[in-house]
C-alpha cells in the first residue's frame, strides 16, 4: 500500500489526533510553535520544575505538561522516558521504584544539581519564551483580535 493510501486509511479509521500521530504528525513534531518551544529546552525545564514540587512519575509528568500547555506540547512515552533516563544519568534527578521488589512505577525526585540546572535553564529559556509571546501578540494585534 502506498504511503498516501495508508495515511487516508488511518485518517478514516481514527480521530484526527491519533491519525496525525500515526503518520508522524501531531503537536510537537510538525507544529512550528511547539517545535520552537522544544528546541528552546522547555521540556527538560518543565520536568525539572514539576519535580521541584515533589516526586512524580513519567505518566503524571506527561499529563501535567500537556495540561499546562493546553495540548500545544504533547509528550509521548518515546520522548519522556529517554529524557528521564538522561536527566537521571546526568545526576539532575534520582529515581526509585514504587515497589522495589518488582518493576512498577518509577518515581523521580529533583536533586540539588537538578535544582541548579532548573535555574540555569529558566534563565536560558526566558528570552525565547518572551520572543514567542511577543510574536503571538503581534499576530493578534495585526489581525485585530
Secondary structure, DSSP 8 states (H G I E B T S, - for coil): --HHHHHHHHHHHS-HHHHHHHTT-STTTT-HHHHHHHHTTHHHHHHHHHHHTS-EEHHHHHHHHHHHTTTSS---HHHHHHHHHHHHHTTSEEEEESSTTS---EEEEE-HHHHHHHHHHHHHHHHHHHHHHHHHHHHHHHHT-
